[in-house]
Amino acid sequence: MNLFITGATGFIGGSLAEYLKSRGHAIRGLVRDDAKAQRLKARGIEPVRGDLDSTDALLAEARRADGVINAASSDHEKALQALIDGVRGSGKPLLHTSGSSVIGDDARGDSLSPNIFDEDTPFIVEPDKQARHALDDRVLATPGARGIVLCNTMIYGTGRGLGRDSVQIPPLVAQARKSGVVRVVGQGLNRWSNVHIDDVVTLYALALEKAPAGAFYFVENGEASYAEIGEAIARRLKLGPVRHWSVEEATREWGEGHARYSFGSNSRVRAKRARRELGWAPRHASVTDWIRDEMPVD
């Protein structure tokens, strides 16, 4: 297939571009600057200059491609609408990348939520995440095309493409290296489901091939608390005990959205539908083992 991927220089999109190229697909990837465009081209991925505000280009690329994957922002309404318009009535797949903070709470790291969601569970969506939830629903209702949402949990592992780092564990590591102390929000009692990047890309490939229109998939294979993740980082970096800070303190380092949702919330899900419907069989089961044994430290 001829595929168009947004976020092709990022962690998820770059990994997808490399994996799908290895499976024989021709890839065109959205890229903002000349240097990264040249690096993409050297990897056999055709660069498309522009960004998520280049709605005319997004529309044209979606019309041109056999399939589209949005692996850039989960929340950019105009970009997503251009992609929806581009595949409308074509029968083509449009895979949209969402994130499980859409069902995240406001635990501030101090409590474990008993709520565990799967694709058949009614969602509890905080006010700040209602807009993302609405965009997910818009993709699922794409007229005359295969609108599919993959709702990723905490992704770990090393990216296959230009973007090597994910968005949750590396900031914790960077802060620890800078300060000499691993810190987590609150007591770190909150738990996140997680998944390895290699298992993520295999699920996208399966969804591209087999998922029906209107399919929503959580993407997970295990869960861990931030206290456990922090302890694994401290052990890997040979640092002392994990320390705790408030959402307000963490906001000064990571911004409020990340402090509250990426690091302070519970986000517990089960990817039942992908296993049942697509035969997805993830191979990596422990984020803490990966941190302790495989996470790059150089």
C-alpha positions in Angstrom: 0.0 0.0 0.0 1.0 3.6 -0.5 0.7 5.1 3.0 0.8 8.6 4.3 1.9 9.1 7.9 1.9 12.2 10.1 4.4 12.3 12.9 6.9 10.4 10.7 9.9 11.9 12.5 8.4 11.2 15.9 8.6 8.2 18.3 5.3 6.4 17.2 5.1 7.6 13.6 8.8 7.0 12.9 8.6 3.5 14.3 5.5 2.8 12.2 7.2 4.2 9.1 10.2 1.9 9.5 8.2 -1.1 10.4 5.6 -0.7 7.6 8.3 0.0 5.1 10.0 -3.3 6.1 6.7 -5.0 5.2 6.7 -3.7 1.7 4.6 -0.6 2.0 5.6 2.7 0.3 5.7 5.5 2.9 5.2 9.3 2.6 5.8 11.1 5.8 4.9 14.6 7.0 8.0 16.6 8.1 8.6 20.2 9.1 12.2 21.0 8.3 14.8 20.2 5.5 17.3 18.4 7.7 14.8 15.9 8.9 13.4 15.6 5.4 16.8 14.5 4.2 17.2 12.0 7.0 13.8 10.5 6.2 14.6 10.3 2.5 17.9 8.5 3.3 15.8 5.9 5.1 13.6 5.3 2.0 10.6 7.4 3.2 9.4 10.1 0.9 9.2 13.4 2.9 6.2 15.7 2.5 7.0 19.2 3.7 4.5 20.8 6.0 3.0 20.6 9.5 -0.4 19.9 11.0 -1.6 23.4 10.0 -1.0 22.6 6.3 -4.5 21.4 5.9 -4.5 21.6 2.0 -1.4 19.3 1.9 -3.0 16.9 4.4 -6.2 16.7 2.3 -4.2 16.1 -0.9 -2.0 13.4 0.7 -5.0 11.6 2.2 -6.7 11.6 -1.2 -3.6 10.3 -2.9 -2.7 7.5 -0.4 -4.2 4.0 -0.1 -4.2 4.5 3.7 -3.5 7.2 6.2 -2.1 7.0 9.7 -2.2 10.0 12.1 0.6 9.5 14.5 1.1 13.1 15.3 -1.2 15.1 17.7 -4.2 13.4 19.1 -5.8 16.8 19.6 -5.3 18.8 16.5 -8.9 19.2 15.2 -8.2 20.9 11.9 -5.5 18.5 10.8 -7.7 15.5 11.7 -10.7 16.9 9.9 -8.5 17.4 6.8 -7.5 13.7 6.9 -11.1 12.6 7.4 -12.2 14.7 4.5 -9.5 13.2 2.4 -10.6 9.6 2.9 -14.3 10.3 3.0 -16.3 7.9 0.8 -13.1 6.1 -0.4 -13.2 3.0 1.7 -9.6 3.7 2.8 -8.3 3.1 6.3 -7.7 6.1 8.5 -5.8 5.1 11.7 -5.8 7.7 14.4 -3.5 7.7 17.4 -5.2 8.5 20.7 -3.9 8.1 24.2 -5.3 6.5 27.3 -5.1 9.7 29.3 -8.5 10.2 27.8 -9.8 8.1 30.7 -7.2 9.4 33.1 -8.3 10.7 36.5 -7.0 13.5 38.8 -5.4 11.2 41.4 -2.3 13.4 41.7 -0.3 10.3 42.3 -1.8 9.7 45.7 -4.4 6.9 45.1 -4.9 3.8 43.1 -8.1 3.8 41.0 -10.2 0.6 41.0 -11.5 1.6 37.5 -10.2 -0.6 34.7 -11.6 0.0 31.3 -11.8 -2.1 28.2 -13.5 -1.4 24.8 -16.9 -2.4 26.1 -16.7 -0.4 29.4 -18.5 3.0 29.5 -15.7 5.6 29.7 -15.3 8.2 32.5 -13.8 11.2 30.8 -12.5 14.2 32.7 -13.6 17.6 31.4 -10.1 18.4 30.1 -10.2 15.3 28.0 -13.7 15.6 26.5 -12.3 17.3 23.3 -10.0 14.4 22.7 -12.8 11.9 23.3 -14.9 13.8 20.8 -12.2 13.6 18.1 -11.9 9.9 18.6 -15.6 9.6 18.0 -15.4 11.7 14.9 -12.7 9.4 13.4 -14.8 6.3 14.2 -17.8 7.9 12.3 -15.8 8.8 9.2 -18.3 8.5 6.4 -17.5 5.8 3.8 -14.1 4.9 5.1 -12.5 2.7 7.7 -12.0 5.1 10.6 -10.0 3.3 13.3 -8.7 4.6 16.7 -5.7 3.0 18.5 -5.6 4.3 22.1 -2.1 3.8 23.3 -1.1 3.5 26.9 2.3 4.3 28.3 4.7 3.3 25.5 8.2 2.2 26.4 11.2 0.9 24.4 13.5 2.5 21.9 12.0 4.0 18.7 12.8 2.5 15.3 12.9 5.8 13.4 14.3 9.3 13.9 12.4 9.7 17.2 14.0 7.4 19.8 12.3 8.5 23.0 8.7 8.1 24.2 6.9 10.8 26.2 6.6 9.5 29.7 9.7 7.5 30.9 12.4 9.7 29.2 11.3 12.9 31.0 11.5 11.1 34.3 15.0 9.9 33.4 16.0 13.4 32.3 14.8 15.0 35.5 16.7 12.4 37.5 19.9 12.9 35.6 19.6 16.7 36.0 18.9 16.7 39.7 20.4 13.4 40.8 17.1 12.3 42.3 14.2 10.3 40.7 10.9 12.1 41.5 7.4 10.9 41.0 4.1 12.9 41.4 2.5 12.3 44.8 3.2 8.9 46.4 3.3 7.3 43.0 0.4 5.0 43.9 -1.3 5.7 40.5 -1.0 2.9 37.9 -0.7 3.1 34.1 -1.2 0.3 31.6 1.8 0.1 29.3 3.1 -1.5 26.1 6.4 -1.9 24.2 6.8 0.1 21.0 7.6 -3.1 19.0 4.2 -4.5 20.1 2.5 -1.2 19.2 3.7 -1.3 15.6 2.6 -4.9 15.1 -0.9 -3.9 16.2 -1.1 -0.9 13.8 -0.1 -3.3 11.0 -2.9 -5.7 11.9 -5.4 -2.9 12.2 -4.4 -1.5 8.8 -5.0 -4.9 7.2 -8.0 -6.2 9.1 -9.8 -3.7 11.4 -13.4 -2.9 10.5 -14.7 0.6 10.2 -15.5 2.2 13.6 -13.1 0.0 15.5 -11.6 1.3 18.8 -8.6 -0.5 20.3 -6.8 0.0 23.6 -3.1 -0.9 23.2 -1.6 -2.4 26.4 0.2 -5.4 27.8 0.6 -5.0 31.5 0.6 -2.2 34.0 2.8 -0.6 36.7 2.6 2.1 39.3 4.8 5.2 39.1 6.4 4.2 42.4 7.5 0.9 40.7 8.7 2.8 37.6 10.6 5.3 39.7 12.3 2.6 41.7 13.3 0.8 38.5 14.8 4.1 37.1 16.7 4.7 40.3 18.1 1.2 40.2 19.1 1.6 36.5 20.8 5.0 37.1 22.3 3.9 40.4 20.6 6.7 42.3 19.2 6.9 45.8 15.6 6.5 47.0 12.7 7.9 44.9 11.4 11.2 46.2 7.9 12.7 45.8 6.6 16.0 44.7 3.3 17.7 44.2 1.5 18.3 40.9 2.4 22.0 41.4 6.1 21.3 41.8 6.0 18.8 38.9 4.2 21.4 36.7 7.3 23.6 36.9 9.3 20.8 35.3 6.9 19.2 32.9 3.9 21.5 32.5 0.5 21.0 34.1 -1.0 18.7 31.5 1.9 16.2 31.8 2.1 16.6 35.6 -1.6 15.9 36.1 -2.3 13.3 33.4 0.9 11.8 32.1 2.5 11.4 35.5 -0.2 12.0 38.2 -3.3 10.1 36.9 -4.4 6.5 36.9 -4.9 5.1 33.4 -5.8 1.4 33.6 -7.1 -0.4 30.6 -7.3 -3.9 29.0 -6.8 -4.4 25.3 -9.4 -7.2 24.9 -10.6 -6.3 21.4 -7.3 -6.3 19.6 -6.5 -9.8 21.0 -9.9 -11.1 20.2 -10.6 -9.5 16.9 -7.2 -9.1 15.3 -5.2 -11.9 16.9 -2.7 -9.5 18.4 -0.2 -11.3 20.6 2.2 -8.8 22.3 5.6 -10.2 23.4 6.9 -7.7 25.9 5.2 -7.8 29.3 7.2 -5.8 31.9 8.1 -2.1 31.7 10.1 -2.3 34.9 12.2 -5.2 33.6 12.9 -3.2 30.5 14.0 -0.2 32.5 16.2 -2.2 34.8 17.8 -4.4 32.1 17.5 -2.7 28.7 16.8 1.1 28.9 19.7 3.0 27.3 21.7 5.0 29.9 24.3 6.6 27.6 
